[in-house]
Amino acid sequence: MARASNAAAIVTLPNLVSTSRVALGFAFLVTEAVAARLTLIALASLTDFLDGWLARRTHAASRLGALVDPVADRFFALCVVVGYVTTAHLSPWQAVALMFRDVMSIVGWFVARNVSWLRPITFKARLLGKAVTVLQLATFLVVLLWPNATDAMVWFVFLVGAAATVDYTLMLWRERVKY
């Protein structure tokens, strides 16, 4: 019986909504139609809001969901950036700038898991991190709708991403004292 309840804890509506961004990311890679890409970005944006709302509303928030959500976010963003680079909508430097926070998050996660005094710290979403995700999604729309504004948006995402990286680093530094 325990296996059934473990599976039920994993297969929740919020987790399914989060993981749908993986399919949306793959779909983005296989289409170049502007209307389809705009729809996929809109759906990913909606699911990013909806999964957290559902988890809170249905009391289905979980540690797994807290991991699945940002992984699905990063996967979708990576698919969009790769799709845009391969179709020359973004240059490689723009791709790096857009994904800076995501790369730093991965580096930070590995460091935190391998440094014994950081392991007990619980990672939680922070306002600047959420802002970067929203700005990335907005930039993905700008690339298609207002391409002349792409450079400015990319720089803005990079700067907020750098601030988010500093914010997360400072949070880890402050939290380490508690353990």
C-alpha positions as CSV (number, residue, x, y, z in Angstrom):
1,M,0.0,0.0,0.0
2,A,2.9,2.4,0.7
3,R,3.9,2.2,-3.0
4,A,0.5,3.4,-4.1
5,S,0.7,6.4,-1.8
6,N,4.3,7.2,-2.8
7,A,3.2,7.1,-6.5
8,A,0.2,9.3,-5.7
9,A,2.5,11.8,-4.0
10,I,4.6,12.0,-7.1
11,V,1.8,12.0,-9.7
12,T,0.0,15.1,-8.5
13,L,-1.8,17.6,-10.7
14,P,0.8,20.4,-9.9
15,N,3.7,18.0,-10.8
16,L,1.9,17.0,-14.1
17,V,1.4,20.7,-14.9
18,S,5.1,21.4,-14.2
19,T,6.3,18.5,-16.3
20,S,4.1,19.6,-19.2
21,R,6.8,22.3,-19.9
22,V,9.1,19.5,-20.9
23,A,6.7,18.5,-23.7
24,L,6.2,22.2,-24.6
25,G,10.0,22.6,-24.8
26,F,10.3,19.7,-27.2
27,A,7.4,21.1,-29.3
28,F,9.2,24.4,-29.5
29,L,12.2,22.8,-31.0
30,V,10.3,21.1,-33.8
31,T,8.3,24.1,-35.0
32,E,9.4,27.4,-36.5
33,A,5.9,28.8,-37.0
34,V,5.7,32.1,-35.2
35,A,2.1,31.5,-34.1
36,A,2.9,28.1,-32.7
37,R,5.9,29.4,-30.9
38,L,4.0,32.2,-29.4
39,T,1.3,29.7,-28.2
40,L,3.9,27.4,-26.7
41,I,5.5,30.3,-24.8
42,A,2.1,31.5,-23.6
43,L,1.2,27.9,-22.4
44,A,4.6,27.5,-20.6
45,S,4.0,30.8,-18.9
46,L,0.5,29.8,-17.9
47,T,1.7,26.4,-16.5
48,D,4.5,28.1,-14.6
49,F,1.9,30.2,-12.7
50,L,-0.7,27.4,-12.5
51,D,1.5,24.6,-11.0
52,G,2.4,26.7,-7.9
53,W,-1.2,28.0,-7.6
54,L,-2.6,24.4,-7.8
55,A,0.0,23.1,-5.3
56,R,-1.0,25.8,-2.7
57,R,-4.7,25.6,-3.4
58,T,-4.9,21.8,-3.2
59,H,-2.3,21.5,-0.4
60,A,-0.2,19.3,-2.8
61,A,3.1,21.2,-2.4
62,S,6.0,18.8,-2.0
63,R,9.7,18.6,-2.0
64,L,9.5,16.8,-5.4
65,G,7.3,19.5,-6.8
66,A,9.7,22.2,-5.6
67,L,12.4,20.4,-7.6
68,V,10.4,19.5,-10.7
69,D,9.1,23.1,-11.2
70,P,12.5,24.9,-11.6
71,V,13.9,21.9,-13.6
72,A,10.9,22.2,-16.0
73,D,11.4,25.9,-16.2
74,R,15.1,25.6,-17.1
75,F,14.4,22.8,-19.6
76,F,11.8,24.9,-21.4
77,A,14.1,28.0,-21.4
78,L,17.0,25.9,-22.7
79,C,14.8,24.5,-25.5
80,V,13.6,28.0,-26.5
81,V,17.1,29.4,-26.5
82,V,18.5,26.5,-28.5
83,G,15.6,26.9,-30.9
84,Y,16.3,30.6,-31.3
85,V,20.0,30.1,-31.8
86,T,19.5,27.4,-34.5
87,T,17.1,29.7,-36.4
88,A,19.4,32.8,-35.9
89,H,16.8,34.6,-33.8
90,L,19.5,34.9,-31.0
91,S,23.3,35.0,-31.2
92,P,25.4,32.7,-29.1
93,W,26.3,35.6,-26.7
94,Q,22.6,36.4,-26.3
95,A,22.0,32.7,-25.4
96,V,24.7,32.8,-22.8
97,A,23.4,36.0,-21.3
98,L,19.8,34.7,-21.2
99,M,20.9,31.4,-19.5
100,F,23.5,32.9,-17.1
101,R,21.3,32.6,-14.0
102,D,20.4,29.1,-15.0
103,V,24.0,28.0,-15.4
104,M,24.9,29.6,-12.1
105,S,22.0,27.9,-10.4
106,I,23.2,24.5,-11.6
107,V,26.8,25.3,-10.4
108,G,25.4,26.5,-7.1
109,W,23.3,23.4,-6.6
110,F,26.3,21.1,-7.2
111,V,28.5,23.1,-4.9
112,A,25.8,23.1,-2.2
113,R,25.4,19.3,-2.5
114,N,29.2,18.7,-2.3
115,V,30.0,21.1,0.6
116,S,29.0,19.4,3.8
117,W,28.0,22.5,5.7
118,L,25.7,23.7,2.8
119,R,23.8,20.3,2.4
120,P,21.2,21.0,5.1
121,I,20.1,24.3,3.6
122,T,16.8,24.2,1.9
123,F,16.6,26.0,-1.4
124,K,13.6,28.1,-1.9
125,A,12.5,30.3,-4.8
126,R,13.5,33.9,-4.3
127,L,11.9,37.0,-5.8
128,L,14.8,37.9,-8.1
129,G,14.9,34.3,-9.3
130,K,11.2,34.4,-10.2
131,A,11.8,37.8,-11.9
132,V,14.4,36.3,-14.1
133,T,12.1,33.5,-15.2
134,V,9.3,36.1,-16.0
135,L,11.8,38.3,-17.9
136,Q,13.1,35.3,-19.8
137,L,9.6,34.4,-20.9
138,A,8.9,38.0,-21.9
139,T,12.2,38.1,-23.9
140,F,11.1,34.9,-25.7
141,L,8.0,36.8,-26.8
142,V,10.0,40.0,-27.7
143,V,12.3,37.9,-30.0
144,L,9.3,37.1,-32.1
145,L,7.1,40.2,-31.7
146,W,9.6,43.1,-31.4
147,P,13.0,41.8,-32.5
148,N,14.6,45.3,-32.4
149,A,14.1,45.2,-28.6
150,T,15.8,41.9,-28.1
151,D,19.3,43.2,-27.2
152,A,17.9,45.5,-24.5
153,M,15.8,42.6,-23.0
154,V,18.7,40.2,-23.1
155,W,20.9,42.7,-21.2
156,F,18.1,43.3,-18.7
157,V,17.7,39.5,-18.1
158,F,21.4,39.2,-17.7
159,L,21.6,42.0,-15.1
160,V,18.7,40.7,-13.1
161,G,20.1,37.2,-13.4
162,A,23.5,38.4,-12.0
163,A,21.6,40.1,-9.2
164,A,19.6,36.9,-8.5
165,T,22.9,34.9,-8.4
166,V,24.3,37.3,-5.8
167,D,21.0,37.1,-3.9
168,Y,21.1,33.3,-3.8
169,T,24.8,33.3,-2.8
170,L,24.2,35.7,0.0
171,M,21.2,33.6,1.2
172,L,23.4,30.5,1.3
173,W,26.0,32.4,3.2
174,R,23.5,33.7,5.8
175,E,21.8,30.3,6.1
176,R,25.0,28.4,6.6
177,V,25.4,30.0,10.1
178,K,22.2,28.3,11.3
179,Y,23.7,24.8,10.7
